[in-house]
Every structure is written in C-alpha cells, then in structure tokens.
Amino acid sequence: MKFFNSVIFVLACSASPTSSEVLDWDCDFETRVDADGVAKEEMLLMFKVDTISQKAYMQGNAGFVAVEIYVGESAFSFTEKLSSGAIQTTTVMSGGQAVHSRNTVLFGEIVAAQHFGNCEKK
C-alpha cells in the first residue's frame, strides 16, 4: 500500500518547487500474450514522473516518450498516444502487479499484445 499511497501523496502535494521530486518506476514484464498464445518474453520499461509539472515519461527500447498518468482508486496507469491513433497503456496496482497493453497499427494491421509483470518504485 505504501507504493500506491506515495503516488497519490506526492502528486497531490507537489504545488511548490521546494517539494519537487522525480518519481521512478522500473517495470519488468516476463509474460507476453498475443494472437499466437502465451510466451515467456522479458520486456523492461521505466517510467519517470515530474511532481512539479506532473509530466510523465516512459523509457523503453525506442528511448524516452511522453506519456500521461491517471491515478484511480485501486491503480494508476500510464498512457502513450501513438501517431497511428493507437494507444498503449501500462496499469500498475498498489502491490506492484502490472500489465502493459501494446496495441499498435503496423502496415494497416492491428498488432496487439499484453505483457504481465511487476513494477517497483525506485
């Protein structure tokens, strides 16, 4: 619960530059599910949230990209809006369990996969 509460507390109390902090999460996904079935596949994503601007960034195999953060009652999510119109999301629960939903449009086809794993606040 400490993990989840820190997200809400820091984002809610970040009005002054003296309380500035960058929150980091490292996410390790080990299982991929797609149209071909279930497979073991490691994927690492890292997220950073600036508590002053409340801007968030994701680092993956393509470098840093801007993402949006949404904090709900039971989890929080990062969303990445792609130029194709597709949206990819990473949802993290209070215990660190996470799912990354990758919905991509490539060459006029939808390529979808979900990656399951855990995120840890650094």
N, C-alpha and C positions, 0 to 999 in steps of 0.2 A: 504494500500500500504506500510505503514511503516513496517509491518510484513514481507512482501516479500523482500523489499529492505534491511532489516537488514541481511537476509540470504546471499544475494549476496555480500554486503559490507564487512561483517565480514570474509567470506570465501576468498574473493579476497585480503583482506589486512592483512592476517594472516601470513606473512613471518617471523616475528620476535617474539622471545619468550616474549618480553615485551607486545605484543598485544594478548597474549594467553587468550582465553576465552572458556568456555564450554557453548554452546547454548542448552537450554532445551525447548522441546515442550511437552505439555500434550494434548493427543488426547482422546476425549470422543465420542465413536460411539454408537448410540442409535437404529439404524435400521439395520436389517440383511435381506438380500435377498439371497435365495438359491433355490434348486430344489423343496422345499416344499412351496415356496411362500415368502411373506413379513411378518416379525415379529418384534416386539419391543424386543430388546436384547441389554443390555448395555455391552460394552467392552471398557476397558481403556488400552491405550498404551502410553508409554512415550519414547521419543527419546532424545538422547544426541549426540552433535557433538563437537569434539575437534577441535578448529580452527587451531591449530598448525599442528597436524598430519592429519587433515581432515578425521579422522576416526569417524564413527558414530555407535551408539549402540541403540538397542530397548529393553525396559523392558516391559514384558507382564507377563502372568500367569506362564511362564516357566523360568523366570529370565531374565538376560541380554544376548543378542545375537548380534553379529556384523552384521551390515547392511551397504550397500553402499548408498551414497547420489548422486542424479543427479539434478542439478539446470537448469531449462529451462527458457524460456521467460515468461511463464504465471503461472508456478507452480514449485514445487520441489517434488522429490519422494525419498523414502527410499525403497531399495530392499533387501530382505532376501533370500539367496540361501539355499535351504534345501538339506540334504544329499540324498533325494529321487530323486532329479533332478528338483523338482518343485520350483517355485519362487513365493514369496508373496511380494506384493507391498503396500505402503501407499503413496498416492499422496495428496499434500496439496496445495491449491490455495492461492493467496495473501490475501483474506479475511478470511482465516482460514477454509473454507469448505474443507472437506477431505473424501476420500474413501480408505478403506483398502480392498484389493482383496486377499482373502485367497484361494490359490489353493494347495491342499495337496493330496498326494498319501498315502492312508491307505489300507493295506491288498490287494494291487493290484487294488484298485479302486480310481478314482479321486473324491475328495470331494471338492466342490467349493462353495464359499460364498463371498458376498460383504457386507461390513459394511459401513454405511454412518453416518457422524457426523461432528465434528469440532475439530480443533487443535488450541492451544493458546501458544504463545511463553511466557516463564516464565522469 
